[in-house]
Amino acid sequence: MDLIILTGMSGAGKSQAAAYFEDHGYFCIDNLPPIFLPRMAYTFMGKDEDSTPSVAVEKLCLVVDIRSRDLTEGFEDAIKKLDEMGCPYRIVFLEATENVLVSRYRQTRRKHPLMDEMSLVDAIAMEKSMLRDIRGRATHIIDTTMMPISSLRKELRVVIDEGEAKGLSIFVQSFGFMYGTPTDSDDVIDVRFLPNPFWVEKLKMMSGKDEPIGEYLRSFSETEEFLEKYMNLLEFMIPFYIREGKSRLNLGVGCTGGRHRSVFIAEEVCKRLKNAGYNAIVHHRDIDRDPRYEKPKSQDK
């Protein structure tokens, strides 16, 4: 089953996205409380809790957002249960800038779900804060700020195409050990042995997606040597994963804060996997954590 969990900021375009998924064969359920995510997935996988046959759906899109006030409390537990079930899923997170969201609400004259308690601007700020951790788990983040509906459809088409791709799908995720290891990783690589750009003042506020970080890390011979050895290991293992029938391989790449080294290495690994002909996508779980406020205690941790 191809399960998409559609979430994000109110006013960012989730209704249009859900309609697009529905037009492309997904069974969509809107405004679903997170507590029901595992139950829905289990049921539509063709089973029920007593293991009797039930309704099987190949494509399922579940929309969860701030309208369900227990979202921030129940979402993490629901995702853990999906992981325990072995149910593959993708989290699509839609967002837009505050000014654009305010403008959209004024044009539609609709009420923000949190506006009973505060102003529109404060409600948007509160929602952004409440969704921060969920955004960090997203496999696809789509910014609809300057995006016409035609461009949004193109982005969603990419999401659908990834779900329809045949063969092994490889998900490469960078993360920071200081925020915890991803629970769904099949293989975790620790790249904290590489020199840390965080301690170079001019590089501190950059990320591993910025070229100066790449230039810095490439200046050390161990970076390229590690990439070559790791790719050789993956190229050896992947055919055996495929032989065993595995459809998705989750690779975790960790450094201290998940902003510099792990991001660069994850990008490189994903690029090299694609060049080798594999269906690979990359996600950076902790790249938006601000190092000015969450500094590592030491360089080696």
Secondary structure as the mmCIF struct_conf table of DSSP 4:
data_model
#
loop_
_struct_conf.conf_type_id
_struct_conf.id
_struct_conf.beg_label_comp_id
_struct_conf.beg_label_asym_id
_struct_conf.beg_label_seq_id
_struct_conf.end_label_comp_id
_struct_conf.end_label_asym_id
_struct_conf.end_label_seq_id
STRN STRN1 ASP A 2 GLY A 8
TURN_TY1_P TURN_TY1_P1 SER A 10 GLY A 11
BEND BEND1 ALA A 12 GLY A 13
HELX_RH_AL_P HELX_RH_AL_P1 LYS A 14 ASP A 23
TURN_TY1_P TURN_TY1_P2 HIS A 24 GLY A 25
STRN STRN2 PHE A 27 ILE A 29
BEND BEND2 ASN A 31 ASN A 31
HELX_RH_3T_P HELX_RH_3T_P1 PRO A 34 PHE A 36
HELX_RH_AL_P HELX_RH_AL_P2 LEU A 37 PHE A 44
STRN STRN3 MET A 45 MET A 45
TURN_TY1_P TURN_TY1_P3 GLY A 46 GLY A 46
TURN_TY1_P TURN_TY1_P4 GLU A 49 ASP A 50
BEND BEND3 SER A 51 SER A 51
STRN STRN4 ALA A 56 ALA A 56
BEND BEND4 GLU A 58 GLU A 58
STRN STRN5 LYS A 59 VAL A 63
TURN_TY1_P TURN_TY1_P5 ILE A 66 ARG A 67
BEND BEND5 SER A 68 SER A 68
TURN_TY1_P TURN_TY1_P6 ARG A 69 ASP A 70
HELX_RH_AL_P HELX_RH_AL_P3 LEU A 71 MET A 85
TURN_TY1_P TURN_TY1_P7 GLY A 86 GLY A 86
STRN STRN6 TYR A 89 GLU A 95
HELX_RH_AL_P HELX_RH_AL_P4 GLU A 98 THR A 108
TURN_TY1_P TURN_TY1_P8 ARG A 109 ARG A 109
HELX_LH_PP_P HELX_LH_PP_P1 ARG A 110 HIS A 112
TURN_TY1_P TURN_TY1_P9 PRO A 113 GLU A 117
BEND BEND6 MET A 118 MET A 118
HELX_RH_AL_P HELX_RH_AL_P5 LEU A 120 MET A 130
TURN_TY1_P TURN_TY1_P10 LEU A 131 LEU A 131
HELX_RH_AL_P HELX_RH_AL_P6 ARG A 132 ARG A 137
BEND BEND7 THR A 139 THR A 139
STRN STRN7 HIS A 140 ASP A 143
TURN_TY1_P TURN_TY1_P11 THR A 145 MET A 146
HELX_RH_AL_P HELX_RH_AL_P7 ILE A 149 GLU A 164
BEND BEND8 GLY A 167 GLY A 167
STRN STRN8 SER A 169 GLY A 176
HELX_RH_3T_P HELX_RH_3T_P2 PHE A 177 TYR A 179
TURN_TY1_P TURN_TY1_P12 THR A 183 ASP A 184
BEND BEND9 ASP A 186 ASP A 186
STRN STRN9 ASP A 187 ASP A 190
TURN_TY1_P TURN_TY1_P13 ARG A 192 PHE A 193
BEND BEND10 LEU A 194 LEU A 194
HELX_RH_3T_P HELX_RH_3T_P3 PRO A 197 TRP A 199
BEND BEND11 VAL A 200 VAL A 200
TURN_TY1_P TURN_TY1_P14 GLU A 201 MET A 205
TURN_TY1_P TURN_TY1_P15 GLY A 208 LYS A 209
BEND BEND12 ASP A 210 ASP A 210
HELX_RH_AL_P HELX_RH_AL_P8 GLU A 211 ARG A 218
TURN_TY1_P TURN_TY1_P16 SER A 219 SER A 219
BEND BEND13 PHE A 220 PHE A 220
HELX_RH_AL_P HELX_RH_AL_P9 SER A 221 ARG A 243
TURN_TY1_P TURN_TY1_P17 GLU A 244 GLY A 245
STRN STRN10 ARG A 248 CYS A 255
BEND BEND14 THR A 256 HIS A 260
HELX_RH_AL_P HELX_RH_AL_P10 ARG A 261 ASN A 275
TURN_TY1_P TURN_TY1_P18 ALA A 276 GLY A 277
STRN STRN11 ASN A 279 HIS A 284
TURN_TY1_P TURN_TY1_P19 ARG A 285 ASP A 288
BEND BEND15 ARG A 289 ARG A 289
TURN_TY1_P TURN_TY1_P20 PRO A 291 TYR A 293
BEND BEND16 GLU A 294 GLU A 294
BEND BEND17 LYS A 297 SER A 298
TURN_TY1_P TURN_TY1_P21 GLN A 299 ASP A 300
#
